Amino acid sequence: MSNNLYIFSSNRARKQFFLENFDNSFLPDSKTLGEFFETILRVDGKIKIPDILRRIYLYESIKECNTHSLGEFASNFSKFLSNSDFFLKFYDELCAECVSIEYLEQFDIYAFYEDHLKILKDIFRIYHKKLTENNLYDKYFVEDYKINVELLSNYDELQVFISGFLSKFECKIFYELSEIKPIILKIKINKFSKTYYERLFGMDIDCGLVEFLVRDSKVSIKAKKNIQLHKQPLIMEFSNKVSLVGAIFAQIDSWLESGVAPEDICVILPNEEFVAYLKLFDTARNFNYAMGIKLKDTRIFKQLKLKTDEICDVESFLRFISEFNDNKDLFVIKKIQESWEYFKPMIPYFAQLDKEIVLSFLKYIEEYTIDDVGGGRIKVIGILESRDINFSHVIMPEFIEGVVPSFSNKDIFLNTTIKKEASLPTKLDRENLQKSYYLNILQNSKEVIIYTINNDDTKPSRFLLDKDVFCGKIHNASKEYDDYFVKNNFYKYSDSEIVDVLNIKAISPTSLKIFLDCKRQYYYKYILGLKDKEVREHVSNAIHNALHIGFVNFLKHGNFNLLSQEVFRLIDEYGENELDKFNVSLAKKYVKDLLLNEEERYKSGYMPKFLEKEFTIDIGKITLKGRIDRIDVRGDEILVLDYKYKKNNIKSSHDFQMLFYKLAAQRFFPNKNIKVGIYDVYNAKIEYYDESKLEKEEQELLKILNDIEEIKELSFTLTDKRQVCEYCSFKYICNRY
């Protein structure tokens, strides 16, 4: 019996392979691809640099170079840590594809990237020098690597299961290993990976499950098995995410009722952040979240991040950790304490201050995960975890542009032309890789349902237009999914307390109003990041947009006839049905009066100065932000205007919008006479705000902001004012419908 080493792209793929082939026997030796390369390669006299020290040494190298042309990402250590990933991923790609920066320079024939490449080369050189001085090596500098041949002596051959694309460096190592042991590469070749592997291996390859034999640094095709055509998925389109989540639960209900086992159902997420929506509605814990819980999303980690403003030394930081005694979070505390023990040996390599050591540690652990213990039998996994595993029934939600295809930080530095010339993966290559993943899911499953979203802000992924993979036909989802959670009495509601860290750095009039009106709504929207249910555009949006565009162009031509024609033309473009058209005809009567009023105001000396003017104002540690509809100027008089389209313009007690606008205008026009007012579109008149009232509001606002700065942790309670819940998107969660 042969003794083989099995190598897989992921642990999950390894587990499935063993379940299918070695269910009742001893398991053979196996490794993931990452584990294999970690053990098989060495650099004599050196140790591999830990990931967090890569950032430290890289930051020190950057400080020694003139990096102004690369932007302000490294202006301080904290900023560098939060933005360093794109830098490291660029270098990782150069390593994986065996490309040097010097090699790249020859393709920059128009010197578009001359400064960038020169700086990157200097950083690279200094970084290399620092590693050498400390007897460290990085994967970028493994030109002097050696292969641990003795580790392969017991094996007859290596069987490698590749998901996605094999890099040039990995291919190079396998060629060298093939001088010692034969290697079988098992790769599923489809229309999206065919060109890539033909280029990599230098041969024609047909689609199918192909076994490549690599022996004595030569590759040949050993066997090929055809893959059956995949079934076309059902694609459903929703107007908002709440309906989409309702459809997920309804479809799973249907499958379970038809006899499908929970273990055969999987929700595969193109965007793992969508898991927040599932968790919110999964009150019965039917799902098992394979990605676990990220440390950075826990309450304790958020408290640690807040504490970094006050911590001056490592001892204070450790003391702060030791003071946690919350039984609910013991597993989080234990994970942080264990991580610190792994981190400690790296401290002597730091040249930074204690505070920067603490920041580095938090960066080191933020992506660590805690297993989802106690979850249900229905798996929820990310797209990368789905490689080479089979589920008979699959749902893929949030298949939208901006998520599918996903964007890579590796594409920041160079354009497609240079990447293609230098044989680096291009944007098209990355998109083909992602299409390959989705095609594999369709081929490995009996039934796949894809959910997408189509509204003013979100559009279906352009991948769905590829009719060779997807059917190209998108079905409008039934409105019944909007009410799924209500109709099925889904919420066995209990008003459990939600306590979390509050760390408001910036606030808008809208978010401040929500915070003051209902802490729970603020928690869902601004801390969990859940989106409101999307509402179809109202005629007032069309009026607002028309006035904005019309006045922008009016400032160029100064002709009121042209202004009126353009505004009415833009308003006429709104509307999908007869009711919309009726509302438009009414709106035009009001807008006509408004434009006549505007012409008189213009003749009296008023001129729009700013339109849709964005602003930020720092008050203490909090930044006020927003956008002013319009600011008019007449001599020394400044008039801040906000369009209102409701017949009743009574101001909420928690609405500081006009005060925000006045404070912003004072920054734009110091020592000027500033008035603020609501422009009542329906009555074509301006209602001015009382100055004394604004002064009182300013004192109230300063007190509120000061109180918010003092809050470190908050119980996000439900509002006592039930009228606030009437139009809230989260009222079903709170049992307030």
N, C-alpha and C positions, 0 to 999 in steps of 0.2 A: 504493500500500500504506500502510495507516494506521500511525502511529508511536505506540504506547501505552506507558505506564508500568505495569508489573505489580507489585502489592503483595501480600505474603503474611504470614500469621500467624507463620510460622517458616521458618528456612533449609531445613529438611528438606522442608517443603511446596513451597517454591520449586524445590528440586532435582528433586523428583518431577514437578512440572508441566513443567519443561523437558525431562526425559527422555521424557515422553509426547507432547509437542507440538513440540519443536524439536531432535529428535535429530540431524538432518543439516543444520542451518542455523545461521546466526549467531543468538546469543541477544539478545533485546531487553533494554532497561533494566529493572531490577527492584530492589526493596528489600523488607526486612521492614517490618512495620507500625511497629516501634520505630525503625528507621533513618529511615523516612520522616518521622515527626513530629520527630525530632531535627534533621533538615536543613531542614524546611519552615518551622519556627517560630523566631523570634528575639525577643530583647528588646534594644532599642538601648541601647548604653552599658553593658551588663552581660554577664557570662558565667555559664553554668549551673554551679551548685555541684556538685563531684564527690560521689559517694555517701558516701565516708568523712567528708567535711567536714560533710555533713548531720548525722551523728551528733555531731560535735564541737560544732557550733553549737547543736544541740538540747540536748545535755547542759548547756552553759553557760546556756541559757535556762531549763532545769528548775531549776538551782541557784539561780536568782534568784526562783523562785516557791515558794510553800508547797505542797509536793506530798505531804503526809502521807496524804491520803485516797486517793492512787493507789498506796499501798504502798511497799515498800522497794526497788523495782527500781533506783532511781537513787541509792542510799546511797553508792556509790563508783563511780569511773569503770569499773573492771573489771566490776563487776556490771551497770552500765548497758549496756556494750557487748554483753554476753551476752543481755540482755533487751530491747534497743531495737527489735528487728524488729517486735514487735506494735504499738508506738507509731507507727513510720513507716508501717506498712501501713494503719493507721487513717487517717492523713493522706492517704496515697496514694488511698484510696477516696473520701475527701471531694473530692479534686481530680478524680478520674475521673468522678464523678457530679455535679460542679458544685454541691456543697452546702457552705454555710458553717456554722460552729459556731453563729453567731447564728441561722441558720435552724432548726437543730436544737432550740434552746431553746424555741421556741414549741410543740413537740410534747411536751415533758416536763411535762405538765399536773399530774402528781402530785409533781413536783420530786424524783423518785428520783435523777436524775443531776445535780442542780443544782450541787453542789460539783465534780463531775468536769468538767462542761462549763465552769464558770467558770475552773478551773485550766487546762484545755486551751486556752481562749481567751487567757488571759494568756501561756501558753507560746508560742502561735502569734504573738501580737503582738510579744513580745520577739525571737523567732526572726526574724520579718520585718524588724525594726529592725536586727538584726545583719547580715543579708544586704544590706540597703540601704546600710549604712555601708561595706561592703566591695565594692560594685558587683557583687553576685552576685544571681542569682535562682534560685528553685526552681520546680518545676512547679505548686506551690500558688499562686504569685503571677504567673501569666502573663496577668493581665487586661489588661496593656499590651503583649501580644505583637503581633508583625507577621508577615505571611506573606511568605515569599520567593517572590513571584510569578514572578520571572524564571526560577526553576528549573523552572517548568512550561511555559515558552513553546514548547519544541520538541515537546510532546506533543499528540496529538489528543484523547486521553481517558485517564482513569485507570481501570484495572481492578483491583478490590480483592477478594481472596479472604479471607473472614472465617471463622475457626473459633471457635466459641463465641459469646460475647456481645460486641457492640460497646458501648463505654461512651458515656455522654452527652457527655463532652468530645470523644471521637473523632468522634461523630456531628455535634457542633457545628462542628468544624473542616471536616469533609467538606461540610457545608451551605455554609460560607463559601467553600470552594474551588470549589464548583459554580457560583459566580457567574463563575468564570474559565474552568473546563474542566468538561465533562460527566464524571460519575463513575458507573461501574458497580460496584455492590456485589453480589458473588456469595456468597449465604448458603444453607446447607442448613437449611431450616426443618423441624423435627420436633415431636412432641407436647410436648417439654420446652422448646423455644425459642420456640414459636408465641406464647404469651401475652406473653413478654418483648418480642418484636419488634413485636407488634401495639400494645403500650403505647408503645414507643419511636417508631414511625413513625405512630401514630394511624390505623391502617387494618386491615381484615380481611385475613388472609393464610392461604392454604392451605398445607399441608405439601408439601414438594418442594424441588428445587434452584431457588431463586428468584433472578432477576436484577433488582435494583432500580436504576432510573435516577434519579440525583440531578442536577437541573439547575435553576439559578436558585433555590436553597434550597428546592426542592420535590422530593418523592420519589414515584415511581410504579413500578408493576411493569412491567418491560419483557418478561420472558419467565419461564415456569415449566416445569420438566421433572419429571415424576413419578420417584420413586425406587422401585426394586423392593423388595419386602418382604425383610427379612433372614431368613436361616436361623437357627433356634433353636440356641443353643450347647449343647454337651454339658457338664454340670456334674458334677464329681466331688468327693466329700467324703473327707478324710483325717483321721486322728487326730493326726498330727504332721508337722513340716516335712521331716524326713528322707525319709519316704515320699513326700511331695509332690514333692521334688526328684527322687527316683527315677522318679516318673511322668513328669516333664518329659523326662528323658533317654530313657525307654522310648518315649514318644510320638514324639519326634524320630527315634529309630531306626526306628520303624515308617513314618513319612512318607518318610524317605530311602530305605528299602528299596522303597517303592511308586513311587519315581521323582520325588518332589518335590525341586526344587532347593534347596540350603541357603539361597540368597538369597531364596527365597520364604517362608521360615520366620522368624517373629519371636516373641520372648518379650517381652510388654508388661507392665511392672511397675506396679501401682497404688502400691506403696511401694518406692522405689528402694533402701532399706536391705536389701531381700531379695537384692540382688546379692551380698552377702557369702556367702550360701549357695551360689549358683551358682558363684562363683569358687572356693570351697573344694573343690567336686567336679569342676570343669572343669579337670582336670589336663592334658588333651590340648589345651586352648586352642581349643575348637570355637566359642566364643562371641566376638562382638565387642561390647564394652560401650560403647554410644554415649554414655553419660553420662560416660565417662572416669574418671579417678582424681582424687578431690578432694585438694587439697594438705593439708587438715587430717587426712587419713587416712594420710599418709606418715610414715615414721619420723623424718625430719629435722624436719618441722613439729612433731611431738610433742616433740622435743628442744628446739626453740626455745621452745615454750610452757613447758617446765620451766625453761628458763634465765631466763625473765623474773623469777623470784624473786630472782635474783642480779644481773641487769644493772641498772646505775644510770644509764647514759648510752648515747646512740646509737652512739658510737664502739665501745664494748665489744660492742654487738650486731652491728655490721658486722664486727668482728674475729672474732667467733664464727662468723658465716656463712662468712667467708673461710677458716676453718680446716677446713671440710669438704673431704675429698678422696676420698670413697668413689666408686669408678668406677660402682658399681651405681646410684647415686643422682645422677649428674651432671645428668640432665635435670631433676630436682627442684631442685637447687642453682641451675641456670641460670634456671629459672622464677622462683625467689625473688629472685635478683639482678636480673633484668629488671624484676620487679614493683617493686623498690625504686627503680629509676630513674624509673618512672612516678609513684611515690609522693612522691619528694623535693620536687617543686615545691609540694606542699601543706603542707610543714612550716612555712613562715613564717606560715601562718594559725593555727597551734596556739598556745594559751595554756597548754597543759598542760606538765607536766614531761617529761623525756626518756623516762621509763619509760612514760608514758601515750602517747607517740608510738609507742613500740615496740608496745604493746598495740593501738593503732589500726591499725598496719601489719598485724599478724597477723590482725586482724578483716577488714581490707581484702582479704587474699589467701586466707582460709580456704576460700572457696567456689570459688576458681579450680580449674580441672581440667586434667589432663594427658591428652592423647589416648591411647586404648588402641591402642598400636602392636603389631602382630604377632598380633592376634586373628584368630579364624576368620571364617567366612562367614555365620554365623547371628547375626542382630542381637538385641541386648537393649536395649530403650529404655524410658523412663518414659512414663507416660500422656500427659503434656503434649506430648512429642515425637511422639506417634502421630497428632496432628491432621492431617487431610487427606493422609495417606499410605496406601498400599495394600500389604498383604501377604496372599497367598492363604491361608496357614496360620498361625494365631495361637494362642498359649497365654498365658492371663492367670492367674498364680498368686497365692496369698495374698489371695483375694477375701473378706476377713473384716471383721467389724464393728470399727471403730476405724481401719481403713485405707480402707475403702470404705463410706460416703463419708468423705473426708478432712476434717479440722477446719481452719477458717480463723482466724488470729489477729485478723482484722478484726471478728469477732463479740464481742470481749471487752467493749467499752465500752458498747454500747447493746443494748436488748432488741429483739425482733422487731417489736413494736407501733410503736415510734418509727421504726425503719428503714423500715417499710412506709409510715407517714405521710409521712416525708421523702423517699420514693422512692429509698431506698438499697437495694442488693441484700440480701435477707433470707437466712436459712439455707436456706429452701426454694429460693430462686433459685440458690444455690450448688450445692445437691444436684441441681437440674434441669440445671445446666451440666455437672456430672460425668456424669449419666445420658446427656446428649447426646453426650459424648465416647465413652462405651461403646457407645451405639447406632450411632454412625458406624463404629466398628471392626467391629461385626457386619454392617453394610451393605456395607462395603468388602472383606470377606473371604469366601473360599469355605468355610472351616472354622475354627471358633473353639472352643477348649476352655477352660473355666474351672475352676480348682482352688481349693477352699476347705478350711477346717479346722473341725472340731467336736470340742471336748473340754471339760474342766471350766473352762478359762481362756479359750478362744477359741471364738467362734461365727461362723457364716457371715454375710455382709453381708445386711442387710435389703433391699438393692437386688434381691437374687435373688428376692424375693417379687413383684416387678413382672412379671407374666406377659405384659405387652405387649412387654417387651424380652427378658426371659429366660424360659425355658420353665417355670420354677417347680418342676421336678422335679430333685431332687438324687440322684445315684447314689452309693452307698457304694463306695469304691475297693477294689480287690482287695488282699489282704494281701501279694501277691507283690511289690508295690512296696517293701515294707519291706526286702526282701533284694536289691533290684536291683543294687546296687553290688557285693555279694558274689558273687551268681550269675554276673554277667558279668565277673568277674575285673577289675573296673574299676580297681582300684588297682595300678598298676605302682609299687610302693612303694620309696622310697628315703628314708632318714632325713635329710632336708635340715635344716640348722640354721635355726631361726627366731629372729632377733634383733630385739627391738623395745624401745621405751621403756617403762619401768615407772614409773607415777605413781599409786601407791595413796594416795588421800585418805581412804577409809573402807573398813572391812573387817568382815565378820561372822564368826561362828564357822565357818560353812560355807565361805565363800570363803577364809578363812585355812587351813582344813584342806586344801582342794583345792590351794592354792598350795604348801603344804608337802609334800603327797603327790605331786603331779604338775604341774610347771610348764606342760607342754603343754596339759593339760586346763584349767588356769587361763586360758591364752592364748585358747583357743577360746571359753570361756564368758564371761569377764569383759573381755577386750580386744576380740575380734572381736564379742562380744555374741551368739554363737550359742546357741540355746535347747537344753536337753536334750530328748531324746525324751520326749514326754508319756506318763505312766504312768497307767493307769486307777485311780481312787480305790480304796484298800484299806479294809477294814473298820476299821482303826485310825484312819483319817481320820474315819470316821463316829463312832467313840467319842469322839475328841478334840473334834469339833464339838459333840456332844451334851453332854459334860461342861462345855464352855465356856458354852454357852447356858443349861444347867441351873443352874450356879452363879451366873451373872449374875442370873438371876431369883430364885434362892434368897436372894441378898443383899437382895432387896426384900421377900420374904414370909417367909423363915426357917422354912419348913415342909418337913421331909425327905420326907414322903409325896409332896408335890407335886413335889419335886426328882426323886425316883425315877421317878414317872410320866412326867415330861417327858423325862428322859434315855432311858428305854426306848422311848418313842414316837418320839423322833428317831432312835434306832438302827434301829428297825423300818422307817423310811423308806428305809434303804439297801438296795441289792441289785437286780440285774436278772435273776437266774436262780436256779436251785435251789441251786447251790453257794454263792452269796452268802447266801441265806437260812439255809443250814446254818451258815455262818461267823458269822452274826448270832446264831443261837441259842446257839452256844458262847460268843460274846463276852458275851452278857447274863448268863451264869453268873458270869463273872469280874467284870463291872461290878457285879453284885449284891453280891458280897463287898466290893468297893471302897467302895460306898455305905454298907454297914454299918460298915466301918472309919471312914469319914468322919463318921458320926453319933457314934461314940465319941470321935473327935478333937475334934469340935465341942463335945461335953459337957465335954471336958477343958480347953476354953478357946481352941482354935485357931479363927481366923476368916479366911477368904480376904479379903485386902485389895486385891490387884490381880489381874486376869485378863488374859492376853495383853498384858502391859505392855511397850510399846516403850521403847527407851532408846538414847542416844548418849553416849559418853564420849570426851573428847579426851585422848589420851596422846601428847605431843609433837606432831607434825604429822599424826598419823593418828587418825581417829575410829573407835572401836569401836561397832558397832551391832548390834541384835538385838531379840528379843522373848521375854520370859519367860512360860512357860505360866501360872505362878501364884506368888503370894507370900502366905504365911499369917503372921498376927501373933498372939502370945499374950503380953501384957504387954510386956516389953522384948525378948522373943525374936522374932527374924525368921527365917522358914523359906522359902527359895527352892526351888521344886519344878519339876522337868521331867518330864512324863509320858513313860514308855517302854513300848513295846508288844512288844518283842522278848523272847523267852525268855532270850536271852543278852545281858546288858547290859555286856559287857566294853568298856572305854573304849579308843578308839584313842589311840596315842601322840601324835597330832597334833590331838587334840580338846580345845580350850580352852574349850568351851562353858560348863561350869559355872563356870569362873574368870571369864569374861565376865559371867555372871549375878551372881556375888558382887560384882564391882567395881561393877556397876550398882546393886545393892542398897545398897552402902555410900554411894552418892550419895543414894539415896532416904531412907535411914535412918542418918544419921551418928551415931556413938557408940552404936550398938546391937549386941547380940549376934546375929550373922548366921550361920546355918547353911545349907548347900546340900545338896540330896539329889535322888536319882532316885526318882520315884514309879512303882514297878513295878505296872502295872495288872493283869497276869495273876496276880500273887501278893498283890495288895492290901497292899503294904508299902512303906515308905520306906527306901532305902539311903542313909545319910549319907556325905558325902565327908570324907576325912581332912584336917584343917586344915593339918597340916604339909606334906602333899602339895600342897595348893593354894598354900602359900607358895612352895614350890620352883617350881611351875608359873608363878607370877607373875614370878619372876626370869627364868625361861626366856622367857616372853612378852615382857618388856621388852627382852631382848636381840634377839629376833626382830624386833620392831617397829623397834628402832634400826637393825638391819641393813637392813631394807626401806627405811627413810628414806634410807640412804646409796646405795642402788642407783638409778642413773639409766637404765641400759640392761642388758638381761638376755637371755641365751640360754635360750629356753623349751624345756628338754630333756624327753625322755620319762622317765617313772618307771622305776626298776629293779625295783620291786615289782609283778610281773605281776598279783597279786590285786587291785590297785587298778583294773585295767582291766576286771575281770569285769562290772561293772554300769555302765561308763562309756558314755555315748551316742556318744562320738567314737572308739571302739576300731577301727571300720572304717577311719577315716582313717589311723590309726597302724599298721594291719596287726597289731592285737593281738586279733583275734577268734578 
